[in-house]
Amino acid sequence: MDKRDSIFISAGDPSADFPGKLLIEEIVAACPDMKITGLGGPLMQEAGLEPLADYKKLAVIGFWEVLPKYLFFRRLMAQSIKTIKKNRVKAVILIDYPGFNLRLAEKIKSLNVPIIYYISPQVWAWGKGRIGKIKKLIDLMLVIFPFEVDFYMKHGIEAIFTGHPIVDRFKSFPSKEECRRSLGFDSAKKVIALWPGSRRSEVKRMLPAMIDAVEKISAKMSNVEFVVAGVTNIDAQVYSDIIKDSQIPVVTGQTPEIINGADLVITSSGTATLETAYFETPMVVIYKTGWMTYQIARRLVNLKAIAMVNLIAGEHIVPELIQHDASAKNISGEVIGLLTDKNRYDAMIGALHKVGQRLGTGDDASGEYKSAGKRAFEAIAQKVTPC
């Protein structure tokens, strides 16, 4: 029987894989004998996570889309609880993924294991009804936006700002020109990147509309080229079945380079918009989900914006096309309008720069650089003696 102390980490969303990796690296550096189990992607596994499930099955979005996997998630919940009970768990660290993670927190609270939430659910934007549950269940909230600290403190929840993992990921990154050259983009053409998301369901809903928009854009603009930013956790066949004869290349595993090198990105909402904003690349945001999910969401969520970049900015700095509005006609109209109006294009770059500044620099008060993972580990170590 393994008698090592352990930490359980639950990070089911692909966007949590990199910040989860940074945190695990800090834990392993400080506590080499620590056993780390839970849910996470390939980067977290390379850093030392022992996974309970195939990470490709974890990325599900939407109320209706979860139902076909109900039994899988029910078994996974039971397995997670069993693992936490069986091991000598010093802490449970939940990373984003609120649909699963808040339920897990509720079921293990009676075990008296410290529960730490890293990368807050966006309750400040759309889920204020969850504040009471978070206050009851979570011992420490680690946040990635400075303004989140005040929000949680006002509700009596201890919160610490760790910095944003995007800053760590792209702090030393090739320039836009270097990215364009490495990807072989034509210097005489405008490059439009299609980024339909990191989940299979997102790609199957977003990419067809993007491909249809390509045809309309190409009919009115001759000096453009297109590229699809693919992700490794989605089978290549998913992309090829949608793209078919359009001959648009799919480049996998180089999304940051594509986004930085592009002149414009057609992207899904969420963290993707923040990464695009970090590179100050103008964008058009689209969001499509199942009919039932959309009907439920529109009744539960009262938001003036859905794109993370617009929520952080506090205003609509990039266009959002939601559900039926995310048509080929509307998408192409927004893209052409941006690429043919220099004033509007440059104004968007300026607005994106301001959003990037809100993510922080990674430097502390003394000017020393610390990764979000290191800051998160230091905060956890103040709450729990890890080793």
C-alpha positions as CSV (number, residue, x, y, z in Angstrom):
1,M,0.0,0.0,0.0
2,D,1.3,3.5,-0.9
3,K,1.8,5.4,2.3
4,R,3.0,8.6,0.8
5,D,1.2,11.8,1.5
6,S,-0.8,13.0,-1.5
7,I,-2.6,15.9,-3.0
8,F,-5.7,15.5,-5.2
9,I,-6.0,17.9,-8.1
10,S,-9.1,18.2,-10.3
11,A,-8.8,20.1,-13.6
12,G,-11.1,18.8,-16.3
13,D,-10.9,21.7,-18.7
14,P,-8.1,21.8,-21.4
15,S,-7.4,25.5,-20.5
16,A,-6.5,24.4,-17.0
17,D,-3.7,22.0,-18.2
18,F,-0.9,24.6,-18.3
19,P,-1.6,26.4,-15.0
20,G,-2.1,22.9,-13.4
21,K,1.3,21.9,-14.8
22,L,3.0,25.0,-13.3
23,L,1.5,24.2,-9.9
24,I,2.4,20.6,-10.0
25,E,6.0,21.5,-10.9
26,E,6.2,23.7,-7.8
27,I,4.7,20.9,-5.6
28,V,7.2,18.3,-6.9
29,A,10.1,20.7,-6.5
30,A,9.3,21.3,-2.8
31,C,7.9,17.8,-2.0
32,P,9.6,15.2,-4.3
33,D,7.9,12.3,-2.5
34,M,4.4,13.8,-2.8
35,K,1.9,11.6,-4.7
36,I,-0.4,13.7,-6.9
37,T,-3.5,12.1,-8.3
38,G,-6.7,13.4,-9.9
39,L,-7.9,14.8,-13.2
40,G,-5.8,16.7,-15.7
41,G,-4.4,16.8,-19.2
42,P,-1.1,15.8,-20.8
43,L,1.0,18.7,-19.4
44,M,-0.2,17.9,-15.9
45,Q,0.6,14.3,-16.4
46,E,4.1,15.0,-17.6
47,A,4.6,17.1,-14.5
48,G,3.7,14.2,-12.2
49,L,-0.1,13.8,-12.1
50,E,-1.4,10.2,-11.8
51,P,-4.7,10.5,-13.8
52,L,-8.0,8.8,-12.8
53,A,-9.5,9.2,-16.4
54,D,-8.7,9.9,-20.0
55,Y,-8.4,13.7,-20.2
56,K,-10.1,13.6,-23.7
57,K,-13.3,12.5,-22.1
58,L,-13.4,15.4,-19.5
59,A,-13.9,18.4,-21.8
60,V,-17.7,18.8,-22.0
61,I,-19.5,22.1,-22.2
62,G,-23.2,22.9,-21.8
63,F,-26.2,21.5,-19.9
64,W,-27.6,19.2,-22.6
65,E,-24.1,18.1,-23.8
66,V,-23.3,16.6,-20.4
67,L,-26.3,14.3,-20.3
68,P,-24.9,11.6,-22.7
69,K,-21.9,11.3,-20.3
70,Y,-23.9,11.3,-17.1
71,L,-22.9,7.8,-16.1
72,F,-19.2,8.5,-16.9
73,F,-19.2,11.6,-14.7
74,R,-21.1,9.8,-12.0
75,R,-18.5,7.0,-11.9
76,L,-15.7,9.6,-12.0
77,M,-17.2,11.4,-9.1
78,A,-17.4,8.2,-7.1
79,Q,-13.9,7.3,-8.1
80,S,-12.6,10.7,-7.1
81,I,-14.2,10.5,-3.6
82,K,-12.9,7.0,-3.1
83,T,-9.4,8.1,-4.0
84,I,-9.5,11.1,-1.6
85,K,-10.8,8.9,1.2
86,K,-8.2,6.1,0.6
87,N,-5.1,8.2,0.2
88,R,-3.4,10.4,2.8
89,V,-4.6,13.5,1.2
90,K,-3.2,16.7,2.6
91,A,-5.3,19.0,0.3
92,V,-7.7,19.0,-2.5
93,I,-7.0,21.5,-5.2
94,L,-9.8,22.3,-7.6
95,I,-8.9,24.2,-10.9
96,D,-11.8,25.9,-12.7
97,Y,-14.3,23.2,-14.0
98,P,-17.0,24.4,-11.6
99,G,-19.8,22.0,-12.8
100,F,-17.8,19.0,-11.5
101,N,-15.6,20.6,-8.9
102,L,-18.2,22.3,-6.8
103,R,-20.1,19.1,-6.6
104,L,-17.0,17.3,-5.6
105,A,-16.3,19.9,-2.9
106,E,-19.8,19.4,-1.5
107,K,-19.3,15.6,-1.2
108,I,-15.9,15.7,0.5
109,K,-16.4,18.7,2.8
110,S,-17.2,16.4,5.7
111,L,-13.8,14.7,5.4
112,N,-12.1,17.9,6.8
113,V,-9.5,18.0,4.1
114,P,-8.5,21.5,3.1
115,I,-10.2,22.5,-0.2
116,I,-8.5,25.1,-2.3
117,Y,-9.9,26.5,-5.5
118,Y,-7.4,27.7,-8.1
119,I,-8.8,29.8,-11.0
120,S,-12.1,30.9,-9.8
121,P,-15.4,30.1,-11.4
122,Q,-16.6,33.4,-13.0
123,V,-19.2,34.0,-10.4
124,W,-18.5,37.7,-10.5
125,A,-19.9,37.7,-14.1
126,W,-22.7,35.1,-14.2
127,G,-22.9,32.9,-11.1
128,K,-23.5,35.1,-8.1
129,G,-25.9,32.6,-6.8
130,R,-23.0,30.2,-6.2
131,I,-21.3,32.6,-3.7
132,G,-23.0,31.1,-0.7
133,K,-21.9,27.6,-1.7
134,I,-18.3,28.7,-2.3
135,K,-18.2,30.4,1.1
136,K,-19.4,27.3,2.7
137,L,-17.2,24.8,0.9
138,I,-13.9,26.5,-0.1
139,D,-11.1,27.2,2.4
140,L,-9.0,29.4,0.1
141,M,-9.7,30.9,-3.3
142,L,-6.7,31.6,-5.6
143,V,-7.6,34.0,-8.3
144,I,-6.0,35.1,-11.6
145,F,-7.5,38.6,-12.0
146,P,-6.7,41.3,-9.5
147,F,-10.2,42.6,-9.2
148,E,-11.4,39.1,-8.1
149,V,-9.7,39.6,-4.7
150,D,-12.0,42.5,-3.7
151,F,-15.0,40.6,-5.0
152,Y,-14.4,37.6,-2.8
153,M,-13.3,39.6,0.2
154,K,-16.6,41.5,0.1
155,H,-18.4,38.2,0.5
156,G,-16.2,37.0,3.3
157,I,-14.1,34.6,1.3
158,E,-10.3,34.5,1.6
159,A,-8.8,35.2,-1.8
160,I,-5.2,35.6,-3.0
161,F,-4.1,36.9,-6.5
162,T,-1.6,34.6,-8.1
163,G,-1.1,36.3,-11.5
164,H,-2.5,35.0,-14.8
165,P,-0.9,31.8,-16.3
166,I,-1.2,33.4,-19.8
167,V,1.6,35.8,-18.7
168,D,3.8,32.9,-17.8
169,R,3.0,30.9,-20.9
170,F,3.8,33.7,-23.3
171,K,6.3,35.9,-21.4
172,S,9.2,34.9,-23.7
173,F,7.6,34.3,-27.0
174,P,8.6,34.9,-30.7
175,S,7.5,38.1,-32.3
176,K,4.6,38.3,-34.7
177,E,7.0,38.5,-37.6
178,E,8.9,35.4,-36.4
179,C,5.7,33.5,-36.0
180,R,4.6,34.4,-39.5
181,R,7.9,33.2,-40.9
182,S,8.0,30.0,-39.0
183,L,4.5,29.1,-40.1
184,G,5.2,30.1,-43.7
185,F,2.5,32.7,-43.9
186,D,2.5,34.8,-47.1
187,S,3.8,38.3,-46.1
188,A,1.7,39.9,-48.8
189,K,-1.6,38.5,-47.5
190,K,-3.8,39.0,-44.5
191,V,-3.9,35.9,-42.4
192,I,-7.2,34.9,-40.9
193,A,-7.0,32.2,-38.2
194,L,-10.0,30.0,-37.4
195,W,-9.9,28.9,-33.7
196,P,-13.1,26.9,-33.0
197,G,-12.1,25.8,-29.4
198,S,-10.5,23.0,-27.5
199,R,-13.4,20.7,-27.1
200,R,-14.8,18.3,-29.7
201,S,-18.3,19.6,-29.2
202,E,-17.1,23.2,-29.7
203,V,-15.3,22.3,-32.9
204,K,-18.3,20.5,-34.4
205,R,-20.6,23.5,-33.7
206,M,-18.3,26.4,-34.4
207,L,-16.1,25.3,-37.3
208,P,-18.8,24.7,-40.0
209,A,-20.0,28.3,-39.6
210,M,-16.4,29.5,-39.8
211,I,-15.7,27.5,-43.0
212,D,-18.9,28.8,-44.6
213,A,-17.7,32.4,-43.7
214,V,-14.4,31.7,-45.4
215,E,-16.1,31.3,-48.8
216,K,-17.9,34.6,-48.4
217,I,-14.7,36.4,-47.3
218,S,-12.7,34.9,-50.2
219,A,-15.4,36.1,-52.6
220,K,-14.8,39.8,-51.6
221,M,-11.1,39.8,-50.6
222,S,-8.4,38.2,-52.7
223,N,-5.3,39.0,-50.5
224,V,-6.2,36.6,-47.6
225,E,-5.2,33.2,-46.5
226,F,-6.8,31.0,-43.8
227,V,-5.6,28.5,-41.3
228,V,-7.4,26.4,-38.7
229,A,-5.7,26.2,-35.2
230,G,-6.2,22.6,-34.2
231,V,-5.6,21.0,-30.8
232,T,-4.0,17.7,-30.1
233,N,-6.8,16.3,-27.9
234,I,-9.2,16.3,-30.8
235,D,-8.8,13.7,-33.6
236,A,-7.7,15.0,-37.0
237,Q,-10.7,13.3,-38.6
238,V,-13.1,15.7,-36.7
239,Y,-11.5,18.6,-38.6
240,S,-11.2,17.0,-42.0
241,D,-14.9,15.9,-41.9
242,I,-15.9,19.5,-41.5
243,I,-13.4,21.2,-43.8
244,K,-13.9,18.6,-46.6
245,D,-12.9,20.2,-49.9
246,S,-12.1,23.7,-48.8
247,Q,-8.4,22.9,-48.6
248,I,-7.8,25.1,-45.5
249,P,-4.8,23.7,-43.7
250,V,-5.2,22.5,-40.1
251,V,-2.1,23.2,-38.0
252,T,-2.1,21.3,-34.7
253,G,-0.1,22.1,-31.6
254,Q,0.9,25.6,-32.6
255,T,-2.1,27.7,-31.7
256,P,-0.2,30.5,-29.9
257,E,2.1,30.9,-32.9
258,I,-0.9,31.0,-35.2
259,I,-2.8,33.5,-33.1
260,N,0.2,35.8,-32.7
261,G,1.1,35.6,-36.4
262,A,-2.5,36.1,-37.7
263,D,-3.9,39.5,-38.7
264,L,-7.4,38.5,-37.4
265,V,-8.9,35.5,-35.5
266,I,-12.4,34.1,-35.7
267,T,-12.6,32.4,-32.3
268,S,-14.9,30.7,-29.8
269,S,-15.6,32.5,-26.5
270,G,-13.8,31.8,-23.3
271,T,-10.1,31.7,-22.5
272,A,-9.3,31.7,-26.2
273,T,-10.3,35.4,-26.3
274,L,-7.9,36.3,-23.6
275,E,-5.0,34.6,-25.3
276,T,-5.8,36.4,-28.5
277,A,-6.0,39.6,-26.6
278,Y,-2.6,39.0,-25.0
279,F,-1.1,39.0,-28.5
280,E,-3.2,42.0,-29.4
281,T,-4.7,40.3,-32.5
282,P,-8.1,41.6,-33.5
283,M,-10.9,39.1,-33.3
284,V,-14.5,38.2,-34.0
285,V,-16.0,36.0,-31.3
286,I,-18.7,33.4,-32.0
287,Y,-20.6,31.1,-29.7
288,K,-22.9,28.3,-30.7
289,T,-24.3,25.6,-28.4
290,G,-27.2,23.1,-28.4
291,W,-30.7,24.5,-28.5
292,M,-31.6,23.2,-25.1
293,T,-28.4,24.4,-23.5
294,Y,-29.0,27.8,-25.0
295,Q,-32.6,28.0,-23.8
296,I,-31.5,27.1,-20.3
297,A,-28.5,29.4,-20.2
298,R,-30.4,32.5,-21.4
299,R,-32.8,32.1,-18.5
300,L,-30.1,31.5,-15.9
301,V,-27.5,33.9,-17.1
302,N,-28.0,37.7,-17.3
303,L,-24.9,39.0,-19.1
304,K,-24.3,41.9,-21.4
305,A,-21.3,40.0,-22.9
306,I,-20.1,36.4,-23.1
307,A,-16.6,36.8,-24.4
308,M,-14.1,36.9,-21.5
309,V,-12.2,39.7,-23.2
310,N,-15.3,41.9,-23.2
311,L,-16.1,41.0,-19.6
312,I,-12.6,42.0,-18.4
313,A,-12.8,45.2,-20.5
314,G,-16.2,46.1,-19.1
315,E,-17.4,46.9,-22.5
316,H,-17.8,45.4,-26.0
317,I,-14.4,45.9,-27.6
318,V,-14.7,42.9,-29.9
319,P,-17.9,41.8,-31.7
320,E,-19.8,38.8,-30.4
321,L,-22.0,36.7,-32.6
322,I,-24.2,34.3,-30.5
323,Q,-26.2,31.3,-31.6
324,H,-28.2,32.1,-34.8
325,D,-26.3,35.4,-35.2
326,A,-23.1,33.4,-35.7
327,S,-24.0,32.9,-39.4
328,A,-21.5,32.9,-42.3
329,K,-23.0,36.2,-43.5
330,N,-22.6,37.9,-40.1
331,I,-19.1,36.5,-39.4
332,S,-17.8,37.4,-42.9
333,G,-19.3,40.9,-42.5
334,E,-17.5,41.5,-39.2
335,V,-14.2,40.2,-40.6
336,I,-14.3,42.2,-43.8
337,G,-15.4,45.3,-41.9
338,L,-12.4,45.1,-39.5
339,L,-9.8,44.3,-42.2
340,T,-11.0,47.2,-44.4
341,D,-11.4,49.8,-41.7
342,K,-7.9,50.7,-40.4
343,N,-9.2,53.1,-37.7
344,R,-11.5,50.4,-36.3
345,Y,-8.8,47.8,-36.6
346,D,-6.2,49.9,-34.8
347,A,-8.7,51.0,-32.1
348,M,-9.3,47.3,-31.3
349,I,-5.6,46.7,-30.9
350,G,-5.4,49.6,-28.5
351,A,-8.3,48.2,-26.5
352,L,-6.8,44.7,-26.4
353,H,-3.6,46.2,-25.1
354,K,-5.4,47.6,-22.1
355,V,-7.0,44.1,-21.4
356,G,-3.5,42.6,-21.5
357,Q,-2.3,45.1,-18.9
358,R,-5.0,43.9,-16.6
359,L,-3.5,40.4,-16.6
360,G,-0.4,41.7,-14.8
361,T,3.3,41.2,-15.5
362,G,4.2,38.4,-13.1
363,D,6.5,40.8,-11.1
364,D,6.0,41.3,-7.4
365,A,6.4,44.5,-5.5
366,S,10.2,44.1,-5.5
367,G,10.3,43.6,-9.2
368,E,11.0,39.8,-8.9
369,Y,9.3,37.6,-11.4
370,K,7.2,34.7,-10.0
371,S,5.0,32.4,-12.1
372,A,1.4,32.0,-11.2
373,G,2.2,28.4,-10.2
374,K,4.8,29.5,-7.7
375,R,2.5,32.1,-6.2
376,A,-0.3,29.6,-6.0
377,F,2.0,27.0,-4.3
378,E,3.3,29.6,-1.8
379,A,-0.3,30.6,-0.9
380,I,-1.3,26.9,-0.5
381,A,1.8,26.3,1.7
382,Q,0.5,29.1,4.0
383,K,-2.7,27.2,4.4
384,V,-1.4,23.6,4.4
385,T,2.0,22.2,5.3
386,P,2.5,20.3,2.1
387,C,5.5,18.2,3.1
